[in-house]
């Protein structure tokens, strides 16, 4: 990686650095792909002023990595291992329901909003986090524009998903941006390790989320089958058919959650192909 000269460094805007301390000193340049990789490698060597400053720098760095198509797996592993530690023991075991969210078109939002995106992401995450907690859920992980939660009961996961979509729909965002979140749910029996959940259930949940569109809530066949209780008035499940999801051996039956007060029409799920017409 070519070093930045003092002159070149001075010409860079503040947005080209992951961390700026209270004295205005700029650290961890992220102006191009090579410097982003270097910042990921050096992140743990930086003496941050406090946890809030560290988290802000982490978010900037992850957004830069996403912009350049970098998947910082080693960085995630190290950061999550430190952050989770004591929290993992409180997560539920056995049969659980996962809920994953992802902001649709986050890269375009970032390009449009610039520094305003930081506040938007913080508000989206706070809304999701509050909905999950109110529905008796547990936060597993939050990285960049994605959020991962787990519930002992699928009905509670559905309550959280509906609350998230309703709350985000009512908000007015910076520059009147349109913010839509994809939500996927899957029920399974994963393994809980010292660093979190592992197993095919986690993978399927992520793929169901990826298959959905902004404003939509999709269920896997297992999540749909887990609902033994009668749904609240105005809530229904719609079968979309079976789809091939990347990395999942068998086609997965997907179900859309319909609510009287939420959008109901979406394009077909994002997938490798459909296997039969919806029933």
Backbone as CSV, one residue per row, in Angstrom:
resi,resn,N_x,N_y,N_z,CA_x,CA_y,CA_z,C_x,C_y,C_z
1,UNK,0.842,-1.193,0.000,0.000,0.000,0.000,0.877,1.242,0.000
2,UNK,0.714,2.150,-0.973,1.529,3.362,-0.988,1.174,4.267,0.186
3,UNK,2.190,4.791,0.917,1.900,5.646,2.064,1.328,6.982,1.622
4,UNK,0.508,7.578,2.476,-0.048,8.900,2.202,0.967,9.957,2.612
5,UNK,1.279,10.860,1.706,2.144,11.977,2.076,1.359,12.945,2.945
6,UNK,2.067,13.803,3.642,1.406,14.782,4.506,0.487,15.684,3.694
7,UNK,0.936,16.027,2.485,0.127,16.906,1.637,-1.144,16.197,1.173
8,UNK,-0.997,14.946,0.731,-2.155,14.181,0.269,-3.126,13.934,1.412
9,UNK,-2.597,13.657,2.582,-3.441,13.415,3.752,-4.237,14.657,4.115
10,UNK,-3.579,15.814,4.031,-4.236,17.072,4.398,-5.369,17.413,3.429
11,UNK,-5.245,16.946,2.202,-6.267,17.255,1.199,-7.510,16.391,1.343
12,UNK,-7.412,15.297,2.072,-8.562,14.409,2.221,-9.618,15.028,3.129
13,UNK,-10.906,14.821,2.818,-11.970,15.314,3.709,-12.060,14.453,4.962
14,UNK,-12.733,14.956,5.982,-12.895,14.189,7.224,-13.570,12.849,6.978
15,UNK,-14.452,12.800,5.968,-15.174,11.554,5.686,-14.256,10.444,5.193
16,UNK,-13.007,10.779,4.870,-12.051,9.779,4.395,-11.285,9.125,5.534
17,UNK,-11.718,9.366,6.776,-11.068,8.776,7.944,-12.124,8.109,8.819
18,UNK,-11.782,6.943,9.349,-12.733,6.223,10.203,-12.844,6.852,11.580
19,UNK,-11.769,7.504,12.042,-11.772,8.007,13.415,-11.152,9.396,13.478
20,UNK,-11.872,10.334,14.094,-11.361,11.676,14.366,-11.566,11.930,15.855
21,UNK,-10.482,12.157,16.592,-10.614,12.306,18.039,-11.054,13.715,18.423
22,UNK,-11.203,13.956,19.712,-11.727,15.237,20.206,-10.818,16.406,19.862
23,UNK,-9.538,16.133,19.630,-8.589,17.185,19.264,-8.508,17.395,17.752
24,UNK,-9.333,16.657,17.017,-9.347,16.810,15.573,-8.308,15.995,14.835
25,UNK,-7.605,15.105,15.550,-6.612,14.261,14.893,-7.316,13.142,14.135
26,UNK,-6.939,12.966,12.881,-7.626,12.036,11.995,-6.815,10.744,11.879
27,UNK,-7.515,9.631,12.143,-6.847,8.329,12.149,-7.583,7.365,11.224
28,UNK,-6.901,6.315,10.835,-7.466,5.243,10.014,-8.068,5.756,8.704
29,UNK,-7.226,6.192,7.771,-7.755,6.628,6.466,-8.463,5.488,5.743
30,UNK,-9.570,5.818,5.106,-10.373,4.827,4.370,-10.723,5.381,2.994
31,UNK,-9.783,6.103,2.409,-10.028,6.798,1.145,-10.010,5.892,-0.075
32,UNK,-9.422,4.687,0.047,-9.429,3.755,-1.074,-9.366,2.329,-0.521
33,UNK,-9.440,1.350,-1.422,-9.566,-0.038,-0.980,-8.358,-0.513,-0.178
34,UNK,-7.161,-0.091,-0.554,-5.981,-0.542,0.174,-5.931,0.030,1.581
35,UNK,-6.362,1.282,1.739,-6.360,1.882,3.076,-7.481,1.309,3.944
36,UNK,-8.601,0.922,3.320,-9.663,0.261,4.087,-9.146,-1.059,4.648
37,UNK,-8.461,-1.826,3.825,-7.897,-3.100,4.302,-6.886,-2.852,5.420
38,UNK,-6.084,-1.826,5.285,-5.106,-1.502,6.313,-5.796,-1.078,7.618
39,UNK,-6.874,-0.302,7.496,-7.608,0.142,8.685,-8.247,-1.038,9.410
40,UNK,-8.752,-2.010,8.654,-9.318,-3.207,9.272,-8.254,-3.953,10.069
41,UNK,-7.058,-4.035,9.510,-5.980,-4.761,10.180,-5.463,-4.018,11.411
42,UNK,-5.532,-2.681,11.389,-4.950,-1.880,12.465,-5.972,-1.410,13.496
43,UNK,-7.232,-1.730,13.306,-8.288,-1.178,14.156,-8.019,-1.413,15.644
44,UNK,-7.632,-2.624,16.006,-7.425,-2.945,17.418,-6.187,-2.284,18.016
45,UNK,-5.361,-1.668,17.198,-4.166,-0.997,17.694,-4.423,0.459,18.066
46,UNK,-5.597,0.965,17.729,-5.930,2.367,17.982,-6.450,2.543,19.402
47,UNK,-5.984,3.590,20.070,-6.438,3.917,21.421,-7.595,4.899,21.318
48,UNK,-8.825,4.384,21.335,-10.004,5.229,21.204,-10.313,5.928,22.532
49,UNK,-10.971,7.082,22.435,-11.267,7.874,23.637,-12.291,7.184,24.537
50,UNK,-13.262,6.534,23.941,-14.285,5.830,24.717,-14.973,4.817,23.804
51,UNK,-15.898,4.055,24.385,-16.588,3.014,23.615,-17.439,3.602,22.491
52,UNK,-18.032,4.777,22.754,-18.869,5.401,21.725,-18.032,5.792,20.515
53,UNK,-16.834,6.338,20.767,-15.946,6.709,19.667,-15.512,5.475,18.889
54,UNK,-15.246,4.403,19.611,-14.855,3.149,18.958,-15.966,2.622,18.061
55,UNK,-17.200,2.691,18.547,-18.328,2.177,17.772,-18.563,3.034,16.524
56,UNK,-18.423,4.363,16.657,-18.591,5.228,15.484,-17.540,4.912,14.422
57,UNK,-16.298,4.719,14.875,-15.222,4.387,13.940,-15.475,3.028,13.290
58,UNK,-15.957,2.089,14.081,-16.251,0.755,13.560,-17.309,0.815,12.471
59,UNK,-18.368,1.614,12.689,-19.441,1.729,11.701,-18.933,2.372,10.415
60,UNK,-18.122,3.416,10.541,-17.566,4.060,9.345,-16.699,3.084,8.545
61,UNK,-15.908,2.330,9.268,-15.008,1.386,8.619,-15.785,0.280,7.909
62,UNK,-16.817,-0.233,8.542,-17.610,-1.289,7.924,-18.369,-0.787,6.696
63,UNK,-18.832,0.450,6.749,-19.502,1.010,5.571,-18.516,1.155,4.409
64,UNK,-17.305,1.592,4.736,-16.284,1.724,3.688,-15.947,0.359,3.098
65,UNK,-15.861,-0.659,3.959,-15.573,-2.012,3.480,-16.676,-2.498,2.551
66,UNK,-17.915,-2.244,2.923,-19.043,-2.668,2.093,-19.030,-1.946,0.751
67,UNK,-18.684,-0.668,0.758,-18.629,0.113,-0.476,-17.619,-0.468,-1.460
68,UNK,-16.503,-0.975,-0.936,-15.451,-1.518,-1.795,-15.588,-3.031,-2.009
69,UNK,-16.667,-3.618,-1.523,-16.883,-5.042,-1.730,-16.014,-5.939,-0.886
70,UNK,-15.524,-5.423,0.240,-14.672,-6.200,1.140,-15.551,-6.883,2.186
71,UNK,-15.374,-8.176,2.372,-16.079,-8.911,3.430,-15.069,-9.175,4.540
72,UNK,-15.062,-8.362,5.588,-14.019,-8.441,6.623,-14.297,-9.507,7.665
73,UNK,-14.253,-10.784,7.259,-14.620,-11.864,8.165,-13.730,-11.909,9.404
74,UNK,-12.428,-11.777,9.238,-11.537,-11.809,10.381,-11.809,-10.674,11.342
75,UNK,-12.110,-9.496,10.796,-12.431,-8.342,11.635,-13.697,-8.598,12.427
76,UNK,-14.729,-9.126,11.749,-15.975,-9.443,12.445,-15.733,-10.444,13.568
77,UNK,-15.002,-11.507,13.263,-14.770,-12.543,14.265,-14.115,-11.975,15.514
78,UNK,-13.081,-11.160,15.314,-12.380,-10.600,16.463,-13.242,-9.654,17.261
79,UNK,-13.955,-8.785,16.565,-14.798,-7.811,17.253,-15.945,-8.493,17.981
80,UNK,-16.596,-9.465,17.322,-17.740,-10.119,17.938,-17.329,-10.964,19.128
81,UNK,-16.168,-11.592,19.043,-15.711,-12.415,20.154,-15.511,-11.565,21.410
82,UNK,-15.000,-10.352,21.224,-14.783,-9.470,22.364,-16.108,-8.933,22.903
83,UNK,-17.002,-8.583,21.990,-18.248,-7.954,22.403,-19.231,-8.941,23.008
84,UNK,-19.225,-10.183,22.507,-20.244,-11.129,22.941,-19.947,-11.715,24.315
85,UNK,-18.789,-12.392,24.425,-18.362,-12.960,25.681,-19.449,-13.328,26.644
86,UNK,-19.708,-12.413,27.596,-20.669,-12.686,28.671,-22.102,-12.758,28.159
87,UNK,-22.426,-12.089,27.039,-23.805,-12.042,26.566,-24.269,-13.361,25.960
88,UNK,-23.353,-14.151,25.422,-23.738,-15.390,24.762,-24.463,-16.325,25.709
89,UNK,-24.023,-16.365,26.938,-24.618,-17.299,27.911,-26.090,-17.001,28.189
90,UNK,-26.533,-15.779,27.899,-27.928,-15.416,28.160,-28.849,-15.721,26.985
91,UNK,-28.288,-16.121,25.826,-29.114,-16.392,24.657,-29.862,-17.717,24.810
92,UNK,-31.079,-17.798,24.260,-31.867,-19.031,24.390,-31.286,-20.188,23.589
93,UNK,-31.479,-21.395,24.105,-31.031,-22.618,23.433,-32.240,-23.420,22.965
94,UNK,-31.980,-24.503,22.249,-33.060,-25.359,21.781,-33.730,-24.779,20.550
95,UNK,-35.038,-25.016,20.430,-35.794,-24.529,19.277,-36.035,-23.027,19.435
96,UNK,-35.572,-22.253,18.480,-35.701,-20.799,18.542,-36.136,-20.288,17.171
97,UNK,-36.543,-19.030,17.139,-36.865,-18.377,15.879,-35.929,-17.197,15.680
98,UNK,-35.251,-17.200,14.543,-34.349,-16.115,14.195,-35.091,-15.058,13.392
99,UNK,-34.713,-13.811,13.597,-35.222,-12.683,12.823,-34.025,-11.874,12.349
100,UNK,-33.896,-11.713,11.041,-32.815,-10.921,10.465,-33.395,-9.771,9.661
101,UNK,-32.750,-8.618,9.764,-33.177,-7.451,8.996,-31.996,-6.890,8.212
102,UNK,-32.320,-6.186,7.148,-31.297,-5.585,6.289,-31.928,-4.388,5.592
103,UNK,-31.224,-3.258,5.551,-31.752,-2.071,4.886,-31.614,-2.233,3.376
104,UNK,-32.708,-2.115,2.673,-32.687,-2.231,1.215,-32.033,-0.992,0.604
105,UNK,-31.113,-1.213,-0.334,-30.476,-0.096,-1.020,-29.621,0.772,-0.123
106,UNK,-28.949,0.160,0.854,-28.178,0.942,1.822,-27.022,1.703,1.177
107,UNK,-26.388,1.124,0.160,-25.263,1.804,-0.492,-25.730,3.079,-1.184
108,UNK,-26.863,3.016,-1.871,-27.400,4.212,-2.523,-27.808,5.257,-1.494
109,UNK,-28.367,4.808,-0.372,-28.723,5.749,0.690,-27.487,6.456,1.226
110,UNK,-26.415,5.696,1.424,-25.175,6.272,1.920,-24.625,7.300,0.940
111,UNK,-24.627,6.973,-0.344,-24.128,7.905,-1.354,-24.973,9.172,-1.408
112,UNK,-26.273,9.018,-1.210,-27.162,10.180,-1.278,-27.070,11.047,-0.025
113,UNK,-27.017,10.423,1.143,-27.109,11.164,2.399,-25.760,11.615,2.950
114,UNK,-24.688,10.948,2.550,-23.383,11.315,3.100,-23.333,11.112,4.604
115,UNK,-22.893,12.119,5.326,-22.760,12.009,6.778,-24.101,11.843,7.482
116,UNK,-25.201,12.243,6.833,-26.529,12.056,7.437,-26.886,10.580,7.578
117,UNK,-26.190,9.728,6.827,-26.500,8.301,6.894,-26.193,7.727,8.270
118,UNK,-25.195,8.277,8.947,-24.843,7.785,10.281,-26.022,7.907,11.232
119,UNK,-26.658,9.066,11.233,-27.820,9.267,12.096,-28.992,8.403,11.685
120,UNK,-29.187,8.249,10.382,-30.270,7.403,9.894,-30.073,5.963,10.355
121,UNK,-28.859,5.450,10.197,-28.582,4.076,10.618,-28.788,3.909,12.113
122,UNK,-28.365,4.895,12.872,-28.548,4.835,14.320,-30.034,4.780,14.684
123,UNK,-30.868,5.584,13.984,-32.303,5.594,14.261,-32.973,4.287,13.847
124,UNK,-32.566,3.744,12.687,-33.122,2.458,12.247,-32.782,1.377,13.257
125,UNK,-31.533,1.343,13.671,-31.101,0.315,14.621,-31.811,0.471,15.962
126,UNK,-31.986,1.704,16.420,-32.686,1.927,17.694,-34.137,1.466,17.607
127,UNK,-34.774,1.705,16.466,-36.163,1.269,16.270,-36.262,-0.245,16.293
128,UNK,-35.359,-0.909,15.577,-35.370,-2.372,15.548,-35.076,-2.937,16.931
129,UNK,-34.079,-2.374,17.589,-33.685,-2.869,18.912,-34.842,-2.732,19.914
130,UNK,-35.542,-1.605,19.882,-36.662,-1.399,20.803,-37.792,-2.383,20.511
131,UNK,-38.064,-2.632,19.232,-39.131,-3.573,18.865,-38.788,-4.989,19.308
132,UNK,-37.530,-5.373,19.161,-37.087,-6.710,19.568,-37.208,-6.876,21.082
133,UNK,-36.766,-5.896,21.824,-36.826,-5.982,23.287,-38.258,-6.001,23.786
134,UNK,-39.114,-5.175,23.197,-40.520,-5.141,23.618,-41.190,-6.486,23.393
135,UNK,-40.756,-7.207,22.356,-41.341,-8.514,22.030,-40.601,-9.668,22.699
136,UNK,-39.825,-9.377,23.729,-39.108,-10.399,24.507,-38.036,-11.118,23.696
137,UNK,-37.442,-10.401,22.734,-36.373,-10.986,21.937,-35.004,-10.656,22.477
138,UNK,-33.986,-11.278,21.857,-32.598,-11.078,22.257,-31.797,-10.614,21.043
139,UNK,-31.026,-9.566,21.214,-30.129,-9.125,20.149,-28.926,-10.055,20.094
140,UNK,-28.658,-10.611,18.921,-27.502,-11.480,18.736,-26.335,-10.702,18.158
141,UNK,-26.621,-9.861,17.174,-25.550,-9.138,16.496,-26.130,-7.978,15.709
142,UNK,-25.360,-6.911,15.575,-25.710,-5.783,14.718,-24.433,-5.326,14.039
143,UNK,-24.394,-5.450,12.723,-23.203,-5.045,11.981,-23.622,-4.281,10.748
144,UNK,-22.999,-3.106,10.556,-23.345,-2.241,9.428,-24.869,-2.037,9.404
145,UNK,-25.554,-2.395,8.294,-26.997,-2.158,8.199,-27.818,-3.410,8.456
146,UNK,-27.212,-4.433,9.062,-27.901,-5.683,9.347,-28.125,-5.845,10.857
147,UNK,-29.213,-6.543,11.205,-29.541,-6.782,12.617,-30.012,-8.225,12.750
148,UNK,-29.535,-8.904,13.780,-29.808,-10.327,13.985,-30.361,-10.511,15.396
149,UNK,-31.571,-11.065,15.498,-32.216,-11.268,16.797,-32.754,-12.687,16.895
150,UNK,-33.005,-13.135,18.121,-33.518,-14.480,18.344,-34.640,-14.428,19.377
151,UNK,-35.595,-15.351,19.244,-36.773,-15.388,20.114,-37.050,-16.826,20.533
152,UNK,-37.535,-16.979,21.743,-37.949,-18.309,22.206,-39.235,-18.746,21.531
153,UNK,-40.082,-17.794,21.156,-41.371,-18.108,20.545,-41.503,-17.389,19.210
154,UNK,-41.998,-18.081,18.221,-42.149,-17.477,16.899,-43.183,-16.350,16.900
155,UNK,-44.193,-16.467,17.759,-45.195,-15.397,17.827,-44.568,-14.089,18.266
156,UNK,-43.590,-14.166,19.161,-42.909,-12.953,19.610,-42.055,-12.373,18.482
157,UNK,-41.431,-13.237,17.693,-40.644,-12.766,16.553,-41.538,-12.045,15.540
158,UNK,-42.736,-12.596,15.317,-43.673,-11.958,14.393,-44.116,-10.607,14.935
159,UNK,-44.377,-10.539,16.241,-44.750,-9.252,16.850,-43.665,-8.211,16.607
160,UNK,-42.402,-8.617,16.766,-41.287,-7.695,16.558,-41.200,-7.258,15.100
161,UNK,-41.349,-8.210,14.173,-41.256,-7.892,12.745,-42.323,-6.885,12.330
162,UNK,-43.540,-7.101,12.779,-44.625,-6.176,12.446,-44.380,-4.805,13.066
163,UNK,-43.916,-4.784,14.302,-43.641,-3.513,14.975,-42.545,-2.737,14.255
164,UNK,-41.528,-3.440,13.781,-40.431,-2.795,13.048,-40.950,-2.123,11.785
165,UNK,-41.698,-2.867,10.983,-42.188,-2.308,9.726,-43.143,-1.141,9.968
166,UNK,-43.977,-1.255,10.982,-44.916,-0.165,11.272,-44.188,1.083,11.756
167,UNK,-43.218,0.906,12.629,-42.495,2.057,13.179,-41.667,2.760,12.110
168,UNK,-40.989,1.999,11.260,-40.158,2.611,10.226,-41.006,3.336,9.190
169,UNK,-42.192,2.805,8.928,-43.083,3.427,7.945,-43.512,4.823,8.393
170,UNK,-43.623,5.022,9.700,-44.135,6.288,10.230,-43.066,7.370,10.340
171,UNK,-41.812,7.023,10.236,-40.739,7.992,10.455,-40.500,8.880,9.236
172,UNK,-40.035,10.091,9.504,-39.604,11.002,8.451,-38.082,11.031,8.493
173,UNK,-37.446,10.672,7.390,-36.001,10.496,7.360,-35.302,11.713,6.764
174,UNK,-34.005,11.867,7.038,-33.246,13.000,6.485,-33.373,13.068,4.967
175,UNK,-33.496,14.283,4.468,-33.609,14.536,3.027,-34.793,13.769,2.423
176,UNK,-35.773,13.455,3.269,-36.982,12.727,2.847,-36.647,11.421,2.126
177,UNK,-35.605,10.792,2.589,-35.203,9.501,2.011,-36.255,8.441,2.323
178,UNK,-36.364,7.465,1.434,-37.277,6.341,1.650,-36.468,5.179,2.212
179,UNK,-36.794,4.779,3.416,-36.045,3.722,4.102,-36.940,2.496,4.244
180,UNK,-36.486,1.402,3.646,-37.246,0.150,3.719,-36.329,-0.961,4.197
181,UNK,-36.856,-1.792,5.075,-36.062,-2.866,5.671,-36.627,-4.219,5.260
182,UNK,-35.740,-5.116,4.829,-36.119,-6.493,4.543,-36.090,-7.284,5.841
183,UNK,-37.044,-8.192,6.025,-37.076,-9.030,7.233,-37.290,-10.489,6.835
184,UNK,-36.459,-11.365,7.389,-36.611,-12.800,7.190,-36.667,-13.514,8.526
185,UNK,-37.483,-14.561,8.614,-37.629,-15.335,9.845,-37.476,-16.826,9.544
186,UNK,-36.806,-17.533,10.454,-36.656,-18.987,10.331,-36.607,-19.609,11.716
187,UNK,-37.244,-20.753,11.853,-37.261,-21.473,13.124,-36.418,-22.739,12.998
188,UNK,-35.566,-22.973,13.988,-34.706,-24.153,13.949,-34.050,-24.408,15.285
189,UNK,-33.173,-25.394,15.303,-32.476,-25.774,16.533,-30.959,-25.643,16.285
190,UNK,-30.416,-24.444,16.402,-28.993,-24.226,16.126,-28.133,-24.640,17.319
191,UNK,-26.838,-24.615,17.110,-25.874,-24.842,18.186,-25.395,-23.493,18.702
192,UNK,-25.369,-23.330,20.012,-24.889,-22.094,20.618,-23.474,-22.321,21.139
193,UNK,-22.499,-21.617,20.561,-21.101,-21.748,20.954,-20.666,-20.524,21.751
194,UNK,-19.401,-20.475,22.107,-18.875,-19.336,22.855,-18.944,-18.041,22.067
195,UNK,-19.035,-18.118,20.752,-19.069,-16.911,19.926,-20.426,-16.687,19.265
196,UNK,-21.439,-17.471,19.635,-22.768,-17.261,19.089,-23.354,-18.495,18.445
197,UNK,-24.406,-18.293,17.657,-25.107,-19.413,17.023,-24.388,-19.866,15.754
198,UNK,-24.368,-21.177,15.552,-23.845,-21.747,14.309,-24.807,-22.837,13.852
199,UNK,-24.742,-23.164,12.563,-25.592,-24.222,12.034,-26.395,-23.764,10.843
200,UNK,-27.033,-24.709,10.183,-27.789,-24.426,8.972,-28.958,-23.485,9.240
201,UNK,-29.495,-23.496,10.460,-30.623,-22.616,10.779,-30.243,-21.149,10.622
202,UNK,-29.029,-20.797,11.022,-28.561,-19.421,10.872,-28.450,-19.074,9.390
203,UNK,-27.913,-20.012,8.619,-27.714,-19.790,7.184,-29.048,-19.601,6.469
204,UNK,-30.024,-20.443,6.788,-31.332,-20.330,6.138,-31.990,-19.002,6.493
205,UNK,-31.910,-18.607,7.761,-32.501,-17.338,8.175,-31.920,-16.171,7.377
206,UNK,-30.594,-16.194,7.179,-29.941,-15.123,6.422,-30.405,-15.124,4.972
207,UNK,-30.568,-16.313,4.390,-30.982,-16.402,2.992,-32.438,-15.987,2.806
208,UNK,-33.292,-16.291,3.780,-34.694,-15.862,3.700,-34.765,-14.341,3.761
209,UNK,-33.955,-13.743,4.617,-33.906,-12.280,4.685,-33.445,-11.705,3.354
210,UNK,-32.401,-12.285,2.787,-31.861,-11.797,1.515,-32.900,-11.908,0.400
211,UNK,-33.749,-12.919,0.458,-34.753,-13.122,-0.588,-35.872,-12.092,-0.539
212,UNK,-36.037,-11.430,0.591,-37.157,-10.509,0.763,-36.850,-9.140,0.166
213,UNK,-37.883,-8.298,0.122,-37.767,-6.933,-0.384,-38.059,-5.948,0.743
214,UNK,-37.645,-4.698,0.544,-37.865,-3.681,1.572,-39.331,-3.530,1.921
215,UNK,-39.652,-3.599,3.205,-41.028,-3.508,3.671,-41.720,-4.848,3.797
216,UNK,-41.049,-5.909,3.363,-41.651,-7.252,3.355,-41.159,-8.072,4.537
217,UNK,-41.987,-9.008,5.001,-41.618,-9.984,6.027,-41.816,-11.366,5.422
218,UNK,-40.731,-12.136,5.311,-40.806,-13.486,4.757,-40.526,-14.517,5.840
219,UNK,-41.237,-15.646,5.775,-41.037,-16.765,6.681,-40.553,-17.977,5.892
220,UNK,-39.684,-18.745,6.519,-39.338,-20.054,5.963,-40.485,-21.011,6.255
221,UNK,-40.425,-22.210,5.668,-41.470,-23.205,5.931,-41.491,-23.600,7.402
222,UNK,-40.305,-23.692,8.024,-40.243,-24.065,9.438,-40.821,-22.980,10.324
223,UNK,-40.552,-21.730,9.995,-41.125,-20.633,10.780,-42.644,-20.620,10.639
224,UNK,-43.125,-20.827,9.415,-44.575,-20.854,9.203,-45.223,-21.997,9.981
225,UNK,-44.582,-23.170,9.975,-45.144,-24.341,10.660,-45.148,-24.189,12.172
226,UNK,-44.337,-23.280,12.684,-44.231,-23.134,14.141,-45.405,-22.382,14.754
227,UNK,-46.257,-21.793,13.926,-47.377,-21.013,14.450,-48.580,-21.923,14.706
228,UNK,-48.783,-22.242,15.979,-49.917,-23.068,16.367,-51.066,-22.207,16.864
229,UNK,-50.743,-20.996,17.290,-51.763,-20.110,17.831,-52.455,-19.340,16.712
230,UNK,-53.666,-18.916,16.988,-54.426,-18.139,16.008,-53.790,-16.769,15.863
231,UNK,-53.695,-16.298,14.616,-53.082,-15.003,14.362,-54.030,-13.874,14.757
232,UNK,-53.438,-12.730,15.060,-54.240,-11.563,15.406,-55.079,-11.130,14.207
233,UNK,-56.144,-10.422,14.485,-57.032,-9.960,13.420,-56.260,-9.065,12.454
234,UNK,-56.465,-9.301,11.163,-55.793,-8.490,10.151,-54.448,-9.025,9.714
235,UNK,-53.993,-10.142,10.336,-52.708,-10.753,10.000,-52.956,-12.094,9.321
236,UNK,-52.253,-12.358,8.226,-52.412,-13.623,7.508,-51.084,-13.994,6.849
237,UNK,-50.948,-15.274,6.517,-49.765,-15.762,5.811,-50.161,-16.109,4.371
238,UNK,-49.324,-15.731,3.428,-49.571,-16.025,2.015,-48.434,-16.879,1.470
239,UNK,-48.772,-18.038,0.922,-47.769,-18.918,0.343,-47.274,-18.342,-0.979
240,UNK,-45.948,-18.263,-1.142,-45.358,-17.740,-2.372,-44.803,-18.836,-3.264
241,UNK,-44.680,-20.059,-2.713,-44.107,-21.151,-3.476,-42.753,-21.566,-2.945
242,UNK,-42.088,-22.468,-3.670,-40.785,-22.985,-3.253,-39.694,-22.389,-4.128
243,UNK,-38.606,-21.968,-3.476,-37.531,-21.280,-4.189,-36.185,-21.867,-3.811
244,UNK,-35.263,-21.845,-4.762,-33.889,-22.243,-4.489,-33.134,-21.043,-3.929
245,UNK,-32.576,-21.206,-2.747,-31.805,-20.146,-2.102,-30.332,-20.519,-2.135
246,UNK,-29.494,-19.555,-2.346,-28.060,-19.804,-2.484,-27.508,-20.502,-1.245
247,UNK,-26.835,-21.637,-1.457,-26.206,-22.345,-0.356,-27.134,-23.245,0.436
248,UNK,-28.415,-23.309,0.066,-29.384,-24.174,0.748,-29.689,-25.348,-0.171
249,UNK,-29.494,-26.576,0.321,-29.560,-27.765,-0.534,-30.934,-27.968,-1.169
250,UNK,-31.988,-27.851,-0.390,-33.334,-28.116,-0.886,-34.106,-26.819,-1.107
251,UNK,-35.000,-26.787,-2.101,-35.847,-25.605,-2.291,-36.623,-25.296,-1.012
252,UNK,-36.774,-24.036,-0.726,-37.418,-23.597,0.510,-38.773,-22.966,0.197
253,UNK,-39.819,-23.431,0.900,-41.138,-22.810,0.775,-41.137,-21.495,1.544
254,UNK,-41.514,-20.427,0.883,-41.521,-19.104,1.506,-42.947,-18.599,1.679
255,UNK,-43.155,-17.937,2.795,-44.461,-17.383,3.125,-44.313,-15.900,3.435
256,UNK,-45.246,-15.118,2.922,-45.248,-13.685,3.193,-46.256,-13.366,4.291
257,UNK,-45.860,-12.505,5.208,-46.775,-12.035,6.248,-47.558,-10.856,5.686
258,UNK,-48.869,-10.975,5.677,-49.737,-9.887,5.243,-50.411,-9.251,6.453
259,UNK,-50.359,-7.933,6.511,-51.035,-7.182,7.572,-51.886,-6.112,6.917
260,UNK,-53.061,-5.888,7.465,-54.007,-4.966,6.851,-53.442,-3.564,6.695
261,UNK,-52.531,-3.172,7.587,-52.013,-1.803,7.565,-50.628,-1.687,6.948
262,UNK,-50.127,-2.747,6.321,-48.808,-2.717,5.701,-48.891,-3.074,4.222
263,UNK,-47.862,-2.687,3.492,-47.792,-2.990,2.071,-47.861,-4.501,1.854
264,UNK,-48.579,-4.926,0.803,-48.776,-6.359,0.572,-48.252,-6.844,-0.774
265,UNK,-47.980,-5.937,-1.719,-47.546,-6.347,-3.048,-46.049,-6.094,-3.219
266,UNK,-45.321,-7.163,-3.589,-43.877,-7.092,-3.777,-43.491,-7.915,-4.998
267,UNK,-42.321,-7.650,-5.571,-41.824,-8.536,-6.634,-41.591,-9.932,-6.072
268,UNK,-41.388,-10.903,-6.945,-41.132,-12.272,-6.493,-39.850,-12.281,-5.659
269,UNK,-39.731,-13.207,-4.732,-38.528,-13.267,-3.889,-37.255,-13.363,-4.715
270,UNK,-36.195,-12.759,-4.204,-34.886,-12.858,-4.859,-34.320,-14.252,-4.574
271,UNK,-34.092,-15.010,-5.633,-33.672,-16.388,-5.444,-32.976,-16.893,-6.697
272,UNK,-32.573,-18.181,-6.656,-31.969,-18.807,-7.832,-33.002,-19.391,-8.769
273,UNK,-34.278,-19.357,-8.358,-35.329,-19.893,-9.219,-36.491,-20.444,-8.405
274,UNK,-37.673,-20.426,-9.004,-38.873,-20.929,-8.357,-39.149,-22.350,-8.834
275,UNK,-39.649,-23.187,-7.927,-39.858,-24.598,-8.261,-41.296,-24.976,-8.541
276,UNK,-42.217,-24.163,-8.076,-43.609,-24.435,-8.430,-44.418,-23.193,-8.163
277,UNK,-45.600,-23.145,-8.739,-46.449,-21.973,-8.565,-46.960,-21.901,-7.136
278,UNK,-47.226,-20.681,-6.617,-47.787,-20.566,-5.288,-49.099,-21.314,-5.171
279,UNK,-49.311,-21.897,-4.017,-50.563,-22.644,-3.814,-51.667,-21.709,-3.389
